[in-house]
């Protein structure tokens, strides 16, 4: 008798077509974040993302829809998966309502990690983006920062689905460690979109158009460490503690939902 494979498997697998679309979506997001480090033209240092963020938002929505429709066409996402995506996004949005982000307390990110772990990186990516969008509508937090928050949360959910196999306490420690690291990286990314116009023009960590990638990268690191490290560490600690305390029952509930929905019945290859 063949022994049972103890490794956790993603309930919903990302197909090649959706992988390409997700890659294109991520490239669009990276371009929106990293342009100050790669564009060395003589642009206005106070140029805010209020002008390009709406276009980024317009770009991400059809790309996310294309990922979902591509998965539906290839059989990975069915009505049950779409319903579960909506339920988890609503739960994540509800978690953000009582958490204005004061002192780094943002439990909205906790749910993305076990969901991405159980249902896969593609599901985690879409869930992260939809959760932030839904919560912004509920809380009135719609602004030029929204598409960047959507990408940050989407990559957090995606990364959770890419973690190596583990079980029991080792899995919880793995997820908690990932939660801490990804929470810090999320804050760093959000600083990157804000930094070119938020640091002013006359400080030692200001964005200087035409100064070169290394100079601006050094300035950004100083800006990030000076203004946000304490906040990001608080977010990392609260997210990691939430995973350690609530991770086991949440993972169990999501895996029971996955078994009852029989998502993996559609991806058996002979």
C-alpha positions, 0 to 999 in steps of 0.5 A, spaced: 500 500 500 502 506 498 504 511 504 500 517 504 503 523 502 504 528 509 505 534 505 499 539 505 497 540 497 494 547 495 486 545 494 486 550 488 492 549 483 494 555 479 494 553 471 499 555 466 494 561 463 492 564 469 500 564 471 502 568 465 496 573 467 498 573 474 505 574 472 503 580 467 499 583 473 505 583 478 509 586 473 504 592 472 505 592 480 512 592 480 513 598 475 508 602 479 512 601 485 519 601 483 519 607 477 523 612 482 529 607 482 529 605 475 527 612 472 532 617 472 529 622 468 528 630 470 521 629 473 518 633 478 520 630 485 514 632 488 510 628 483 505 624 486 501 617 485 495 621 484 496 622 477 498 615 475 494 611 481 488 611 477 491 608 471 494 602 475 487 601 478 484 601 472 489 596 469 489 591 475 481 590 475 481 587 468 487 583 470 484 580 476 478 578 472 482 575 467 486 571 472 479 569 475 476 567 468 482 563 466 481 559 472 474 558 471 475 556 464 480 551 465 476 548 471 480 550 477 475 555 480 468 553 480 462 556 483 464 553 490 471 556 490 468 563 487 463 563 493 468 561 498 473 567 495 467 572 496 466 569 503 473 570 505 474 577 502 468 579 506 471 576 513 478 580 511 474 586 510 470 586 516 477 585 520 479 591 517 473 595 520 476 595 527 483 596 525 485 603 523 492 601 523 494 605 529 501 602 532 501 597 526 495 593 529 492 590 522 489 583 523 486 584 516 493 580 513 492 574 518 487 571 514 490 572 507 496 567 510 492 561 512 487 562 506 493 562 501 497 556 504 490 552 504 487 554 497 494 556 493 498 562 491 493 564 485 487 564 490 491 568 495 493 573 490 486 574 488 483 574 495 489 579 498 487 584 492 479 583 493 480 584 500 483 590 500 478 593 495 472 591 499 475 594 505 476 600 502 469 601 500 467 599 507 471 604 510 472 610 505 479 608 504 479 609 497 485 614 494 491 613 490 494 608 495 489 603 494 492 600 488 498 599 491 495 596 498 492 591 493 498 589 490 502 588 497 496 584 500 495 580 493 503 578 494 502 577 501 497 571 499 501 569 493 507 568 498 503 564 503 501 559 497 509 558 495 511 556 502 515 549 503 511 543 506 510 542 513 505 540 518 503 541 526 507 546 530 513 546 524 507 549 520 505 554 525 512 557 526 513 557 518 507 561 517 508 565 523 515 567 520 512 568 514 507 573 517 512 577 520 517 578 514 511 579 509 508 584 514 515 588 514 515 587 506 508 590 505 510 596 509 516 597 505 513 597 499 507 602 501 513 606 503 516 606 496 510 608 493 509 614 498 517 616 498 518 620 492 513 626 494 512 624 501 519 625 503 520 633 501 525 635 497 530 638 502 532 632 506 537 627 506 532 622 504 529 625 499 528 623 492 532 626 487 530 625 480 536 624 475 541 622 481 541 615 479 539 608 482 544 607 488 543 614 490 535 614 491 535 607 493 540 609 499 535 615 500 529 610 500 532 605 505 534 611 510 527 614 509 524 607 511 528 606 517 527 613 520 519 613 518 516 606 519 520 601 522 517 601 528 510 601 525 512 595 521 515 591 526 508 592 530 505 590 524 509 584 524 509 582 531 501 582 531 500 578 525 505 573 527 502 572 534 495 572 531 498 566 526 501 562 532 494 563 536 489 562 531 492 559 526 491 552 527 483 552 528 483 557 522 487 552 518 483 546 520 476 550 518 479 552 511 482 545 510 475 542 512 471 546 507 476 544 502 475 537 503 467 538 503 467 542 497 472 537 493 476 542 489 481 537 488 476 533 484 477 537 478 485 537 478 486 529 478 491 528 472 491 521 469 
